[in-house]
Amino acid sequence: MLEPLIYDISSPGRRGVTLPEVDVPETALPEGLAREDLGLPELSEMDVVRHFVRLSQLNYGIDIGFYPLGSCTMKYNPKINEDAARLPGFALTHPMQDPNLVQGNLALMFETQQWLKEIGGFAGASLQPAAGAHGEFTGILMIRAYHKDRGDTKRTKILIPDSAHGTNPATTSMVGLNVVELPSDDRGNVDLETLRRECDDTVAGMMLTNPNTLGLFEEHVEEVVKLVHDCGGLMYGDGANMNALLGVIRPGDLGFDVLHYNLHKTFSTPHGGGGPGSGPVGVSEKLVDFLPGPIVECEECDDAEFPHFGLVQPKKSIGRVKSFHGHFGVIVRAYTYLRMQGKSGLRDVSDHAVLNANYLKARLQDTYNIPFNRTCMHEFVAEGCWKGVEGIHALDIAKRLMDYNFHPPTNYFPLIVHEALMIEPTETESLETLDAFVDAMLKIAEEAREQPELLHEAPHNTPIGRLDEVQAARQLVLCCRPAWLDAPQE
Ligand SMILES: *Cc1c(COP(=O)(O)O)cnc(C)c1O
């Protein structure tokens, strides 16, 4: 049964809080500040607690079960991150406080910058961008500024493989540059012939996700980087899949000029449902002066006992891309995670992410078709349909998985796989959990042949059944309000 709207359990005059006696003189609120038309629900504390706890129990999260959502990297989020982010010295500082009074916070930001540079092999980093897509936007703005600064104004093209995340072309258009789509070859790599043809003096750069959204390492990455550099373009790395590379390879060493990190994916923070995230960028020497600021600098680092941290704006900075200092709370979580893992721990994260994905692939590949089937990195993409089994779609399999208490994989992305099911297991999952997921997937494949209606009508065990997704997208209901507010006035 569905939880009633909070307005439906409201009862006039009921109160959830009791305020203490006023110990200062009462004054009227300024004119216009008190609004009568909000229609706030009136509830006891118990009503409110039960309502929201019940709602939270209808939800599915990584803390409840396996969440193999490809591309999104649903991380293991150690609870100690939350403790750290709530420490009053972090949680209660004001972003406009005098830098001299928040040296600890600046030190944390400085060290995070340093580690991101080290992990990615970069000369500079900025923590400002608020998410991966925002990091892309920042990176392409820097690439544009770099060419403009050299008086090279005819570079208007950004090359993007057809396996890319939708945010790559969207970013390019937002910056005012033109997207040139590159096809993939039959091993899931960038088609080099097309790349050679498109590389000319109008190329501003290329955006490459490596490993790409098929979960495959780009086998010609060095040649791709060389081709783009040889025609004067810069290389953008979409770092959303860095969780496959930690401690193994550094994008900066491969020649990438700028890369965004999704702190909320690679370095943990509960995400989904829209945020908050954090998308710092790392850059090569060529782009250091163009970074968005302020950047945290260590001013008296030679005297290691009393280093002093300050804020600086790079010389040719593209300016601010975010108010204050980015999403500081997410940066604290990433810092805690980095310190907890250390160098060897980060390498383990990637090793286990890759091992888990290959294990699932090996156990599923006789039952599910895997179009680009070679050793994968942290994720792989299977087809959610079979020849000779009519009317079964990736969506049916995804919905049926919910009946087995698993979150569905990403579906219908990447676009180059028919009926795509993109599976990314979290690196910390046990063998038992991975096996239970495989068992469910194999059972569903059997059901698809023998009882297809079980799939078509799924999910059966969730609070609400199959939704009309077209209507849900067309008639978005984004806010909850009392019916009387919308009733016609008498
Ligand atoms: C998640 C993702 C992005 C966008 O990152 P956000 O933090 O969601 O804005 C870009 N590219 C790839 C490959 C991703 O998986």
PDBQT file of the ligand as one rigid body, heavy atoms in Angstrom, charges set to zero:
ROOT
HETATM    1  C1  LIG A 501      28.315   9.810 -14.236  1.00  0.00    +0.000 C 
HETATM    2  C2  LIG A 501      29.003  10.083 -15.484  1.00  0.00    +0.000 A 
HETATM    3  C3  LIG A 501      29.157  11.403 -15.954  1.00  0.00    +0.000 A 
HETATM    4  C4  LIG A 501      28.499  12.599 -15.298  1.00  0.00    +0.000 C 
HETATM    5  O1  LIG A 501      28.842  12.759 -13.977  1.00  0.00    +0.000 OA
HETATM    6  P1  LIG A 501      27.865  13.467 -12.919  1.00  0.00    +0.000 P 
HETATM    7  O2  LIG A 501      28.661  13.533 -11.678  1.00  0.00    +0.000 OA
HETATM    8  O3  LIG A 501      26.650  12.590 -12.813  1.00  0.00    +0.000 OA
HETATM    9  O4  LIG A 501      27.515  14.823 -13.460  1.00  0.00    +0.000 OA
HETATM   10  C5  LIG A 501      29.878  11.582 -17.104  1.00  0.00    +0.000 A 
HETATM   11  N1  LIG A 501      30.417  10.556 -17.773  1.00  0.00    +0.000 NA
HETATM   12  C6  LIG A 501      30.288   9.270 -17.363  1.00  0.00    +0.000 A 
HETATM   13  C7  LIG A 501      30.928   8.168 -18.148  1.00  0.00    +0.000 C 
HETATM   14  C8  LIG A 501      29.573   8.995 -16.198  1.00  0.00    +0.000 A 
HETATM   15  O5  LIG A 501      29.417   7.726 -15.782  1.00  0.00    +0.000 OA
ENDROOT
TORSDOF 0
